[in-house]
Amino acid sequence: MTATLVYLDAVPAEGLRRPQLELLAAGRALGPISAAVGAQPSDAVVRELGEQGVDAVYTPGETDLSGFLVAPQAAWLAAVAAVAQPGAVILDNSLECKEIAGRLGVRLDAGVITDVVALEADGTAHKSVLAGSYEVRAKATSPVAVFTVKPGAADAAPASAAGSPSVQTVAVPEDAFARAGRITERTDRPRTGRPELTEATIVVAGGRGTDGDFGPVEELADALGAAVGASRAATDAGWISHDLQVGQTGKTVSPQLYISAGISGAIQQKAGMQTAKVIVAVNSDPESPIFEIADFGVVGDLFKVLPQATEEIKRRRA
């Protein structure tokens, strides 16, 4: 059976992140998997990839792709595909990887399917469309298919049988950097001590109903060990950083628990969080659209409801 190539960018030396484990699990739904890792992996990462069922690991050797925008990554993945001969290539659903997927599709003459929420063994993709309002099934007719997969599309579980993957260097094509955009500066975000939004198992998100006061949202998040998210209305108003925006034009999250506080639940917001396993909504408007998809709903003032929840959680953990 033809292997599936899974692209993993920015792999920490200490181990794979949850979204990367989910990508590998999604790839296993199609059959055997190999991995293209954008930087030289540590021995610990190679062992973990083996535990995830990876047969072969491809790296660019000493070449550093992190200092460039997407063109060199796409060129390198095409070179890896020429060696690995995969039937499918899987990337995450970030904006950057969507662009890489498009460029890779051109290079491989492959069909590209984005916003995938599940994969079947025959290559059929379940795709979220129209801001998450509908789910359609799509299948590429080309010899190679390229998928960008949303978080939560598969459970981050180890493979049934572990292996010892070989590590092979595939050189980045010489012309890959000729017209590539270079990253000239990076600025670290302030550390909050909270989990990364797209990797968190619990997310507490606030919206217009906070009226700019995210104190209760942050306090509940800290009590739960959760990440903080926000609606576009809240980020556009400057109440909280744009990198915490959840929704169609923000980040997609798929936590075990998503608590929505003061967010109406417009279609753009639903697109970024409706795959959460359990959704709890707190809103003073009983007609708010968020209650249509919530598993549990509280009609009330978030400035009263959230502090009570925080106090009770702290009391039970004391």
PAZAPA-4460 file (N, C-alpha, C; in steps of 0.05 Angstrom, whole numbers, plus 32768, in hexadecimal, padded with zeros to 4 digits):
% residues 318
    n_x    n_y    n_z   ca_x   ca_y   ca_z    c_x    c_y    c_z   seq   type   mol
   8011   7FE8   8000   8000   8000   8000   8012   8019   8000     1      M     A
   800B   802C   7FF0   801A   8045   7FEE   8018   8054   8008     2      T     A
   802F   805E   8011   8030   806C   802B   8025   8089   8029     3      A     A
   801D   8093   803F   8015   80AF   8041   802B   80BF   804E     4      T     A
   8031   80D6   8042   8046   80E7   804D   803A   80FD   805E     5      L     A
   8043   80FF   8077   8038   8113   8089   804D   8128   808E     6      V     A
   8047   8142   8089   805A   8157   808D   8057   8162   80AA     7      Y     A
   806E   8163   80B8   806F   816D   80D3   8083   8184   80D4     8      L     A
   8079   819B   80DA   808B   81B3   80DB   808F   81BA   80F8     9      D     A
   80A6   81C5   80FE   80AC   81D0   8119   80A7   81BB   812F    10      A     A
   80B4   81A4   812D   80B1   818F   8141   80C4   8195   8158    11      V     A
   80B9   8198   8171   80CA   819D   8188   80DD   8186   818D    12      P     A
   80F5   818B   8197   8109   8176   819C   80FF   8162   81B0    13      A     A
   80EE   816C   81C3   80E5   815A   81D9   80CF   8147   81D0    14      E     A
   80C2   814C   81BA   80AD   813A   81B1   8098   8148   81A0    15      G     A
   8087   8137   8195   8072   8141   8183   805C   814F   8192    16      L     A
   8050   8164   8186   8039   8172   8191   801F   8163   818A    17      R     A
   800A   8168   819A   7FF1   8159   8196   7FE7   815C   8179    18      R     A
   7FE6   8174   816D   7FDC   8176   8151   7FED   8165   813E    19      P     A
   8007   8162   8143   8017   8151   8132   8011   8134   8135    20      Q     A
   800B   812C   814E   8002   8110   8153   7FE8   810B   8145    21      L     A
   7FD6   811F   8144   7FBC   811B   8137   7FC0   8119   8118    22      E     A
   7FD3   8128   810D   7FD9   8125   80F1   7FE2   8109   80EA    23      L     A
   7FF4   80FF   80FA   7FFF   80E4   80F5   7FE8   80CF   80F7    24      L     A
   7FD6   80D3   810B   7FC0   80C0   810E   7FAD   80C2   80F6    25      A     A
   7FA9   80DA   80EC   7F98   80DE   80D4   7FA5   80D0   80BC    26      A     A
   7FC0   80D2   80BA   7FCD   80C4   80A4   7FCB   80A6   80A5    27      G     A
   7FCC   809B   80BE   7FC9   807E   80C1   7FAF   8073   80B8    28      R     A
   7F9A   8085   80B6   7F80   807C   80AC   7F82   8074   808F    29      A     A
   7F97   807E   8081   7F9A   8078   8065   7FAD   8060   8060    30      L     A
   7FBC   8058   8075   7FCF   8042   8071   7FEA   8049   807E    31      G     A
   7FFF   803D   8073   801A   8043   807E   8021   8060   807B    32      P     A
   8032   806A   808E   8039   8087   808D   8057   808A   808F    33      I     A
   8060   80A0   8082   807B   80AA   8085   8078   80C7   808D    34      S     A
   808E   80D3   8096   808D   80EF   80A0   80A2   8100   8094    35      A     A
   809B   8118   808C   80AE   812C   8082   80B0   8140   8099    36      A     A
   80C7   8142   80A5   80CC   8154   80BC   80DD   816B   80B3    37      V     A
   80D3   8184   80B7   80DF   819B   80AC   80FA   81A3   80B8    38      G     A
   8103   8195   80CD   811D   819A   80D9   8128   817F   80E3    39      A     A
   8142   817D   80E7   814E   8164   80F0   8142   815C   810B    40      Q     A
   8134   8145   810C   8127   813D   8125   813A   8131   8139    41      P     A
   8134   8134   8153   8144   8128   8168   813F   810A   8168    42      S     A
   8151   80FB   8176   814D   80DE   8178   8133   80D8   8186    43      D     A
   812B   80E8   819A   8112   80E4   81A8   80FA   80E6   8195    44      A     A
   80FB   80FA   8183   80E6   80FE   8170   80E4   80E7   815D    45      V     A
   80FC   80DD   8154   80FC   80C6   8141   80EF   80AD   814F    46      V     A
   80F6   80A9   8168   80EA   8092   8176   80CC   8096   8179    47      R     A
   80C3   80AE   817F   80A6   80B4   8181   8098   80B0   8167    48      E     A
   80A5   80B8   8151   8099   80B4   8136   8096   8096   8131    49      L     A
   80AA   8086   813A   80A7   8069   8137   808F   805E   8146    50      G     A
   808B   8069   815E   8073   8061   816E   8059   8068   8161    51      E     A
   805A   807C   8150   8043   8085   8141   803F   8076   8127    52      Q     A
   8050   8062   8122   804D   8051   810A   805B   805C   80F1    53      G     A
   806C   8070   80F5   807B   807B   80DD   8090   8068   80D4    54      V     A
   8091   8063   80BA   80A4   8050   80AE   80BE   805E   80A6    55      D     A
   80BC   8077   809D   80D4   8086   8094   80D1   80A3   809B    56      A     A
   80E7   80B0   80A2   80E8   80CC   80A9   80FA   80DA   8095    57      V     A
   80F0   80EF   8088   80FF   80FF   8075   8105   811A   8081    58      Y     A
   811E   8123   807E   8125   813E   8089   8135   814D   8073    59      T     A
   8137   8167   8076   8147   8177   8063   8165   8178   806C    60      P     A
   816D   8168   807E   8188   8168   8087   818F   8181   8097    61      G     A
   81A5   818E   8091   81AD   81A6   809F   81A0   81BF   8094    62      E     A
   8191   81BD   807F   8184   81D4   8074   816E   81DE   8086    63      T     A
   816E   81F8   808D   815A   8203   809E   8144   8211   808E    64      D     A
   812C   8205   808E   8116   8210   807F   8106   8225   808F    65      L     A
   810B   8227   80A9   80FB   8238   80BA   80FF   8256   80B5    66      S     A
   8114   825D   80A7   8119   8279   80A1   810C   8283   8088    67      G     A
   80FB   8273   807C   80EE   827B   8063   80D0   8276   8064    68      F     A
   80C2   8283   8052   80A6   827F   8050   80A1   8265   8040    69      L     A
   8089   8261   8035   8081   8246   802E   808D   8239   8015    70      V     A
   8099   8249   8003   80A3   823D   7FEA   80B7   8227   7FED    71      A     A
   80CC   822B   7FFE   80E0   8215   8001   80D4   81FC   800D    72      P     A
   80C1   81FF   8020   80B4   81E8   802C   80A6   81D7   8017    73      Q     A
   8097   81E5   8005   8088   81D7   7FF0   809B   81C9   7FDD    74      A     A
   80B1   81D7   7FD6   80C5   81CB   7FC4   80D2   81B2   7FD0    75      A     A
   80D8   81B4   7FEA   80E4   819D   7FF8   80D1   8186   7FFA    76      W     A
   80B7   818B   8001   80A3   8176   8003   80A0   8168   7FE8    77      L     A
   80A1   8177   7FD2   809F   816B   7FB8   80B6   8158   7FB3    78      A     A
   80CE   8160   7FBC   80E6   814F   7FBA   80E3   8136   7FCB    79      A     A
   80D8   8139   7FE3   80D4   8122   7FF4   80C0   810F   7FE7    80      V     A
   80AA   811A   7FDB   8096   810A   7FCE   80A2   80FA   7FB7    81      A     A
   80B5   8106   7FA9   80C2   80F8   7F93   80D1   80DF   7F9D    82      A     A
   80DB   80E0   7FB5   80E9   80CA   7FC1   80D6   80B6   7FCE    83      V     A
   80C3   80C0   7FDE   80B1   80AF   7FED   809B   80A3   7FDC    84      A     A
   8093   80B1   7FC6   807D   80A8   7FB5   8063   80A3   7FC4    85      Q     A
   805A   80B6   7FD3   8041   80B2   7FE3   8028   80B3   7FD2    86      P     A
   8013   80A7   7FDC   7FF9   80AA   7FCF   7FEA   80C2   7FDA    87      G     A
   7FF3   80CD   7FF1   7FE7   80E4   7FFD   7FFB   80F3   800E    88      A     A
   7FF8   810D   8010   8008   811E   8021   7FF5   812D   8034    89      V     A
   7FFC   812D   804D   7FEB   8139   8062   7FFA   8150   806F    90      I     A
   7FEE   8167   8071   7FF9   817E   8080   7FE4   8188   8093    91      L     A
   7FEC   8199   80A6   7FD7   81A4   80B8   7FC8   81BA   80A9    92      D     A
   7FB3   81C4   80B5   7FA0   81D6   80A8   7FA7   81F3   80AD    93      N     A
   7FBF   81FA   80B5   7FC7   8216   80B9   7FC7   8225   809F    94      S     A
   7FC7   823F   80A0   7FC8   824F   8088   7FE2   824A   8079    95      L     A
   7FF8   8247   8087   8012   8242   807A   8011   8227   806C    96      E     A
   8007   8212   8079   8007   81F8   806C   7FF3   81F6   8056    97      C     A
   7FDD   8206   8057   7FCB   8206   8040   7FD9   8211   8027    98      K     A
   7FEA   8225   802B   7FF8   8230   8014   800D   821C   800B    99      E     A
   801B   820F   801D   802E   81FA   8015   801F   81E5   8005   100      I     A
   8007   81DD   800F   7FF8   81C8   8001   7FF1   81D0   7FE5   101      A     A
   7FE9   81E9   7FE1   7FE2   81F3   7FC6   7FFA   81F2   7FB4   102      G     A
   8011   81FB   7FBD   8029   81FA   7FAD   8032   81DD   7FA7   103      R     A
   802F   81CC   7FBC   8036   81B0   7FB8   8024   81A3   7FA4   104      L     A
   800A   81AA   7FA5   7FF7   819F   7F92   7FFF   81A5   7F75   105      G     A
   8009   81BD   7F70   8012   81C5   7F56   802A   81B4   7F4E   106      V     A
   803D   81B1   7F60   8056   81A3   7F5A   8051   8185   7F55   107      R     A
   803D   817A   7F63   8038   815D   7F61   8021   8157   7F4E   108      L     A
   8014   816C   7F43   7FFC   8168   7F33   7FE7   8158   7F43   109      D     A
   7FE4   8161   7F5C   7FD3   8152   7F6F   7FBA   8162   7F77   110      A     A
   7FA5   8153   7F7C   7F8D   8160   7F87   7F92   8169   7FA4   111      G     A
   7F88   8180   7FAB   7F8C   818B   7FC6   7F71   818E   7FD4   112      V     A
   7F6F   8183   7FEC   7F56   8186   7FFB   7F5D   8192   8016   113      I     A
   7F51   81A9   801C   7F57   81B6   8036   7F40   81B4   8049   114      T     A
   7F44   81BC   8062   7F30   81BC   8077   7F24   81A1   807C   115      D     A
   7F35   818C   807B   7F2D   8171   807F   7F28   816C   809D   116      V     A
   7F11   8160   80A3   7F0B   8159   80BF   7F0B   813B   80C4   117      V     A
   7F0E   812B   80B0   7F10   810E   80B3   7F19   8102   8099   118      A     A
   7F28   80EB   809A   7F31   80DD   8082   7F28   80C0   8084   119      L     A
   7F1F   80B5   806D   7F18   8099   806C   7F2E   808A   805E   120      E     A
   7F2E   806F   8062   7F44   805F   8058   7F48   8060   803A   121      A     A
   7F32   8066   802B   7F34   8067   800E   7F3C   8083   8003   122      D     A
   7F43   8095   8016   7F4B   80B0   800D   7F35   80C4   800C   123      G     A
   7F1D   80BC   8014   7F07   80CF   8015   7F0B   80E2   802D   124      T     A
   7F08   80FB   8027   7F0C   8110   803C   7EF1   811C   8043   125      A     A
   7EED   811E   805D   7ED6   812D   8067   7EDF   814A   806A   126      H     A
   7ED3   815C   805D   7EDC   8178   805B   7EC8   818B   8066   127      K     A
   7ED1   819D   8078   7EBF   81B1   8083   7EBE   81C9   8070   128      S     A
   7EA6   81D1   8069   7EA3   81E7   8056   7E8F   81FC   8060   129      V     A
   7E8F   8213   8053   7E7D   8229   805A   7E7E   822F   8078   130      L     A
   7E96   8234   8081   7E9B   823B   809E   7E91   8226   80B1   131      A     A
   7E92   820D   80A8   7E8A   81F7   80BA   7E6D   81F1   80B9   132      G     A
   7E5D   81FE   80A8   7E41   81F9   80A7   7E3A   81DE   809B   133      S     A
   7E4B   81D4   8089   7E46   81BB   807B   7E60   81AA   807B   134      Y     A
   7E5C   8190   8079   7E72   817E   8075   7E6E   816E   805B   135      E     A
   7E81   816F   804A   7E7F   8160   8031   7E95   814B   802F   136      V     A
   7E92   8138   801D   7EA6   8124   8019   7EB3   8129   7FFE   137      R     A
   7ECD   8128   7FFD   7EDC   812D   7FE4   7EF2   8119   7FE1   138      A     A
   7EF9   8114   7FC8   7F0E   8100   7FC2   7F1E   810A   7FAA   139      K     A
   7F38   810B   7FAC   7F49   8113   7F96   7F4B   80FD   7F81   140      A     A
   7F4A   8104   7F68   7F4C   80F1   7F53   7F68   80EE   7F48   141      T     A
   7F7A   80FE   7F52   7F96   80FD   7F4A   7FA5   80E7   7F58   142      S     A
   7FBC   80DE   7F4D   7FCB   80C8   7F59   7FD4   80CF   7F76   143      P     A
   7FDA   80E8   7F7B   7FE2   80F1   7F95   7FCD   8106   7F9F   144      V     A
   7FC5   8104   7FB8   7FB2   8117   7FC4   7FC1   8126   7FDA   145      A     A
   7FBB   8140   7FDD   7FC7   8151   7FF2   7FB0   815A   8004   146      V     A
   7FB2   8155   801E   7F9E   815C   8031   7FA9   816F   8046   147      F     A
   7F99   8183   804E   7F9F   8192   8066   7F8A   818C   807A   148      T     A
   7F92   8183   8092   7F80   8176   80A5   7F7D   8188   80BE   149      V     A
   7F64   818C   80C6   7F5E   819D   80DD   7F65   818E   80F7   150      K     A
   7F6B   819D   810C   7F6F   8191   8126   7F57   8180   812F   151      P     A
   7F5C   816A   813C   7F46   8159   8146   7F3B   8146   8131   152      G     A
   7F47   8144   811A   7F3D   8132   8105   7F42   8115   810C   153      A     A
   7F55   8110   811E   7F5B   80F5   8127   7F65   80F6   8144   154      A     A
   7F61   80E1   8152   7F6A   80E0   816E   7F88   80DC   816E   155      D     A
   7F96   80EA   8180   7FB3   80E9   8182   7FBC   80D1   8192   156      A     A
   7FB7   80B9   8185   7FBE   80A0   8193   7FD6   8093   8184   157      A     A
   7FE7   8084   8193   7FFD   8076   8186   7FF4   8060   8173   158      P     A
   8005   8058   8161   7FFF   8043   814D   7FFC   8028   815C   159      A     A
   7FEE   8015   814F   7FEB   7FFB   815B   8005   7FEC   815B   160      S     A
   8017   7FF2   8148   8031   7FE5   8146   8047   7FFA   8142   161      A     A
   805A   7FFB   8154   8070   800E   8151   8086   8004   813F   162      A     A
   8096   8015   8135   80AC   800E   8123   80C5   801E   8129   163      G     A
   80D9   8019   8119   80F2   8028   811A   80F7   8036   80FF   164      S     A
   80EE   804E   80FD   80EF   805B   80E2   810C   8062   80DA   165      P     A
   8111   805F   80C0   812B   8069   80B6   8129   8087   80B2   166      S     A
   8140   8094   80B4   8141   80B1   80B0   8152   80B7   8097   167      V     A
   8146   80C5   8085   8152   80CA   806B   8153   80E8   8065   168      Q     A
   8169   80F2   805C   816B   810E   8055   8164   8112   8037   169      T     A
   8152   8125   8033   814B   812C   8017   8152   814A   8014   170      V     A
   8163   814F   8002   816D   816B   7FFE   8157   817D   7FF4   171      A     A
   8158   8196   7FFD   8146   81AA   7FF3   8150   81B3   7FD7   172      V     A
   813E   81B3   7FC3   8147   81BB   7FA8   8156   81D6   7FA8   173      P     A
   816B   81D8   7F98   817B   81F0   7F98   816C   8209   7F90   174      E     A
   8157   8206   7F7F   8148   821E   7F76   8132   8226   7F89   175      D     A
   812F   8217   7FA0   8119   821C   7FB2   811A   8237   7FBF   176      A     A
   8133   8242   7FC3   8136   825B   7FD1   8139   8273   7FBF   177      F     A
   8138   826E   7FA4   813E   8284   7F91   812D   829C   7F95   178      A     A
   8113   8298   7F98   8100   82AF   7F9B   80EF   82AC   7FB4   179      R     A
   80FA   829E   7FC8   80EB   8299   7FE0   80EC   82B1   7FF3   180      A     A
   80D5   82B6   8000   80D4   82CB   8014   80E3   82C2   802D   181      G     A
   80F3   82D3   8038   8103   82CC   804F   80F8   82DA   8068   182      R     A
   80F8   82CC   807F   80EF   82D7   8098   8107   82E6   80A4   183      I     A
   8104   8300   80A8   811B   8310   80B1   811B   8315   80CF   184      T     A
   8104   8311   80DC   8103   8316   80F9   80EC   8306   8106   185      E     A
   80F0   82FD   811E   80DC   82EF   812E   80DA   82FC   8149   186      R     A
   80C2   82FE   8154   80BD   8308   816E   80AE   82F4   817F   187      T     A
   80BA   82EC   8195   80AC   82D8   81A6   8094   82E4   81B3   188      D     A
   807F   82D5   81B5   8067   82DE   81C3   806C   82DC   81E1   189      R     A
   805F   82ED   81F0   8062   82EC   820E   8058   82D1   8218   190      P     A
   8066   82C5   822B   805E   82AB   8236   8048   82AF   824B   191      R     A
   8033   829F   8248   801D   82A1   825C   801C   8289   826E   192      T     A
   802A   8274   8267   8029   825C   8277   8011   824B   8270   193      G     A
   8000   8254   825E   7FE9   8245   8255   7FF0   8233   823D   194      R     A
   7FE0   821E   8238   7FE5   820E   8220   7FE2   821D   8206   195      P     A
   7FEF   8214   81F1   7FEB   821F   81D7   7FCE   821A   81CE   196      E     A
   7FC1   822F   81C3   7FA5   822E   81BD   7F9D   8215   81AC   197      L     A
   7FAC   8210   8197   7FA4   81FA   8185   7FAB   81DF   8190   198      T     A
   7FB9   81DE   81A6   7FC1   81C4   81B2   7FB3   81BE   81CC   199      E     A
   7FA4   81D1   81D6   7F98   81CE   81F1   7F81   81BB   81F1   200      A     A
   7F7F   81AC   8207   7F68   8199   820A   7F4F   81A8   8215   201      T     A
   7F54   81BF   8221   7F3E   81D0   822B   7F43   81ED   8221   202      I     A
   7F2E   81F9   8217   7F30   8215   820E   7F19   8225   821A   203      V     A
   7F1F   823C   8226   7F0A   824F   8230   7F0C   8267   821E   204      V     A
   7EF7   826E   8210   7EF7   8284   81FD   7EE3   8299   8205   205      A     A
   7EEB   82B3   8201   7ED9   82C9   8207   7ED4   82D9   81EE   206      G     A
   7EBD   82E7   81EE   7EB6   82F7   81D7   7EAC   8313   81DE   207      G     A
   7E9A   831D   81CE   7E90   8338   81D1   7E83   833C   81ED   208      R     A
   7E78   8326   81F8   7E6B   8328   8212   7E7D   832E   8229   209      G     A
   7E98   832C   8225   7EAA   8333   823A   7EAD   8351   823D   210      T     A
   7EA5   835F   8229   7EA8   837D   8229   7EC5   8385   822F   211      D     A
   7ED7   8375   8225   7EF3   837C   8228   7F01   8372   8242   212      G     A
   7EF2   8366   8254   7EFD   835C   826D   7EFF   833E   826B   213      D     A
   7F18   8334   8265   7F1C   8318   8262   7F25   830B   827D   214      F     A
   7F24   831A   8292   7F2C   830F   82AC   7F1E   82F5   82B4   215      G     A
   7F03   82F4   82B3   7EF6   82DB   82BB   7EFC   82C4   82A8   216      P     A
   7F00   82CA   828E   7F08   82B5   827B   7F23   82AA   8282   217      V     A
   7F36   82BB   8287   7F52   82B3   828C   7F53   82A4   82A7   218      E     A
   7F44   82AD   82BB   7F45   82A0   82D5   7F39   8284   82D3   219      E     A
   7F24   8280   82C4   7F18   8266   82C1   7F2C   8254   82B1   220      L     A
   7F38   825F   829C   7F4C   8250   828D   7F63   8246   829E   221      A     A
   7F6D   8258   82AF   7F83   8250   82C1   7F7B   823B   82D5   222      D     A
   7F62   823C   82DF   7F59   8228   82F2   7F57   820D   82E4   223      A     A
   7F51   820D   82CA   7F4E   81F4   82BC   7F67   81EB   82AE   224      L     A
   7F7C   81FB   82AE   7F94   81F5   829E   7F8F   81F7   8281   225      G     A
   7F7E   820A   8279   7F74   820D   825E   7F82   8223   824F   226      A     A
   7F7E   8223   8234   7F86   823A   8223   7F70   824E   8222   227      A     A
   7F77   8267   821C   7F63   827C   8219   7F60   8281   81FB   228      V     A
   7F46   8284   81F3   7F40   828A   81D7   7F2E   82A3   81D6   229      G     A
   7F27   82AC   81BE   7F17   82C4   81BC   7F09   82C3   81A1   230      A     A
   7EF3   82D2   819F   7EE5   82D6   8186   7EF2   82ED   8176   231      S     A
   7EEA   82EF   815D   7EF6   8304   814D   7EEE   831F   8157   232      R     A
   7ED5   8321   8161   7ECC   833B   816B   7EDE   8345   8182   233      A     A
   7EE6   8332   8193   7EF7   833A   81AA   7F13   8342   81A0   234      A     A
   7F1E   8333   818D   7F39   833A   8184   7F39   8353   8173   235      T     A
   7F25   8357   8163   7F23   836F   8152   7F20   8388   8164   236      D     A
   7F13   8385   817B   7F10   839B   818D   7F2A   83A2   819C   237      A     A
   7F3E   8391   8199   7F57   8395   81A7   7F57   838C   81C4   238      G     A
   7F43   837C   81CC   7F42   8374   81E8   7F56   835D   81EE   239      W     A
   7F5E   834F   81D9   7F70   8338   81DD   7F7F   8333   81C3   240      I     A
   7F95   8325   81C5   7FA6   8321   81AE   7F98   8312   8197   241      S     A
   7F9E   8319   817E   7F93   830C   8167   7F9B   82EF   8165   242      H     A
   7FB2   82E7   8170   7FBB   82CC   816D   7FAA   82B9   817F   243      D     A
   7F97   82C3   818E   7F85   82B3   819E   7F69   82B0   8191   244      L     A
   7F66   82BB   8179   7F4C   82BA   816C   7F45   829E   8162   245      Q     A
   7F2D   8295   8169   7F23   827C   8160   7F0D   8281   814B   246      V     A
   7F0F   8273   8134   7EF9   8277   8121   7F03   8274   8104   247      G     A
   7EF2   827B   80F2   7EF8   8278   80D5   7F11   8287   80CD   248      Q     A
   7F15   829F   80D7   7F2C   82AE   80D0   7F41   82AE   80E6   249      T     A
   7F3E   829C   80F9   7F51   8299   810F   7F5B   827C   8110   250      G     A
   7F5E   8272   8128   7F68   8257   812C   7F51   8243   812F   251      K     A
   7F57   822A   8126   7F44   8215   812A   7F4D   8204   8142   252      T     A
   7F3B   81FF   8155   7F41   81F0   816C   7F2E   81D8   816E   253      V     A
   7F37   81C3   817A   7F27   81AB   817E   7F2C   819E   8199   254      S     A
   7F27   81AD   81AF   7F2E   81A3   81C9   7F19   818F   81D4   255      P     A
   7F20   8183   81EA   7F0C   8171   81F7   7EF5   8182   8203   256      Q     A
   7EFB   819A   820C   7EE7   81AC   8218   7EEC   81C8   820E   257      L     A
   7ED6   81D4   8204   7ED7   81F0   81FA   7EC2   81FF   8209   258      Y     A
   7ECA   8214   8218   7EB7   8224   8227   7EB6   823F   8219   259      I     A
   7E9E   8246   8210   7E99   825F   8201   7E8B   8272   8214   260      S     A
   7E97   828A   8218   7E8B   829D   822B   7E87   82B8   821D   261      A     A
   7E6E   82C0   821B   7E68   82DA   820F   7E6C   82DA   81F1   262      G     A
   7E6B   82C3   81E4   7E6E   82C2   81C7   7E54   82B9   81BB   263      I     A
   7E4B   82C7   81A6   7E31   82C2   819B   7E30   82A7   818C   264      S     A
   7E47   829F   8181   7E47   8286   8172   7E40   8289   8155   265      G     A
   7E47   82A0   8149   7E43   82A5   812D   7E52   828F   811D   266      A     A
   7E4A   828C   8104   7E55   8276   80F3   7E73   8277   80F1   267      I     A
   7E7F   828F   80F1   7E9C   8292   80EE   7EAA   8286   8107   268      Q     A
   7E9E   8289   811E   7EAA   827F   8137   7EA6   8261   8138   269      Q     A
   7E8F   8257   8130   7E8A   823A   8131   7E9E   822B   8120   270      K     A
   7EA7   8237   810A   7EBA   8229   80F8   7ED4   8222   8106   271      A     A
   7EDB   8231   811B   7EF4   822C   8128   7EF3   821A   8140   272      G     A
   7EDB   8212   814A   7EDA   8203   8163   7EC5   81ED   8164   273      M     A
   7EB5   81EA   814F   7E9E   81D8   8152   7EA6   81BA   8152   274      Q     A
   7EC0   81B4   814D   7EC8   8198   8150   7ED1   8191   816D   275      T     A
   7ECE   81A4   817F   7ED5   819F   819B   7EC3   8188   81A5   276      A     A
   7ECE   8177   81B7   7EBF   8160   81C0   7EA7   8168   81D1   277      K     A
   7EAB   817C   81E3   7E95   8186   81F4   7E96   81A5   81F3   278      V     A
   7E7F   81B1   81EE   7E7D   81CE   81EC   7E6A   81D8   8202   279      I     A
   7E74   81EA   8212   7E64   81F7   8227   7E62   8215   8221   280      V     A
   7E49   821F   821F   7E45   823B   8218   7E39   824A   822F   281      A     A
   7E44   8262   8234   7E39   8274   8248   7E33   828E   823A   282      V     A
   7E19   8296   8239   7E10   82AD   822B   7DF7   82B8   8238   283      N     A
   7DF5   82D2   8239   7DDD   82DE   8246   7DC5   82DE   8233   284      S     A
   7DC9   82D9   8219   7DB3   82D8   8206   7DAB   82BB   8200   285      D     A
   7D93   82B3   8209   7D8A   8297   8204   7D87   8290   81E7   286      P     A
   7D85   82A4   81D5   7D82   829F   81B9   7D9C   829F   81AA   287      E     A
   7DB3   82A0   81B8   7DCD   82A1   81AC   7DD2   8288   819B   288      S     A
   7DDC   828A   8183   7DE1   8272   8172   7DF4   825E   817E   289      P     A
   7E05   8266   8191   7E17   8253   819D   7E0A   823C   81AB   290      I     A
   7DF1   8241   81B5   7DE3   822C   81C3   7DDA   8216   81B0   291      F     A
   7DDA   821B   8195   7DD1   8207   8182   7DE6   81F0   8180   292      E     A
   7DFF   81F6   8186   7E14   81E1   8184   7E1F   81D9   819F   293      I     A
   7E17   81E7   81B4   7E22   81E2   81CF   7E17   81C8   81DA   294      A     A
   7E28   81B9   81E8   7E1F   81A2   81F7   7E12   81AA   8211   295      D     A
   7E1C   81BF   821D   7E11   81CA   8236   7E10   81E8   8233   296      F     A
   7DFA   81F4   823C   7DF7   8211   823A   7DEF   821D   8255   297      G     A
   7DFA   8235   825A   7DF3   8244   8272   7DEA   8260   8268   298      V     A
   7DD1   8266   826D   7DC7   8281   8267   7DCC   8292   8280   299      V     A
   7DDF   82A5   827D   7DE6   82B5   8294   7DFD   82C8   828E   300      G     A
   7E02   82D9   82A1   7E17   82ED   829F   7E32   82DF   82A4   301      D     A
   7E44   82E0   8291   7E5E   82D2   8293   7E6E   82DD   82AB   302      L     A
   7E6A   82F6   82B3   7E78   8301   82C9   7E6F   82F6   82E4   303      F     A
   7E58   82E8   82E4   7E4F   82DA   82FC   7E54   82BC   82F9   304      K     A
   7E4F   82B1   82E1   7E51   8294   82DD   7E6E   828B   82DE   305      V     A
   7E80   8298   82D0   7E9C   828E   82CE   7EAA   828F   82E9   306      L     A
   7EA8   82A5   82F9   7EB5   82A5   8313   7EAB   828F   8326   307      P     A
   7E91   8289   8324   7E86   8273   8334   7E92   8259   832C   308      Q     A
   7E95   8255   8312   7EA1   823C   8308   7EBE   823A   8311   309      A     A
   7ECD   8250   830F   7EE9   8251   8317   7EEC   824B   8334   310      T     A
   7EDC   8257   8345   7EDD   8252   8362   7ED8   8235   8369   311      E     A
   7EC4   8229   835C   7EBD   820E   8361   7ED3   81FA   8359   312      E     A
   7EDF   8200   8341   7EF5   81EF   8338   7F0C   81F0   834B   313      I     A
   7F13   8208   8354   7F29   820B   8367   7F23   81FD   8381   314      K     A
   7F0A   81FF   838A   7F03   81F3   83A3   7F06   81D4   83A2   315      R     A
   7EFD   81C9   838B   7EFF   81AC   8388   7F1B   81A2   8384   316      R     A
   7F2C   81B3   837B   7F48   81AB   8376   7F5A   81B0   838E   317      R     A
   7F4F   81BF   83A2   7F5E   81C6   83B9   7F64   81AD   83CA   318      A     A
***
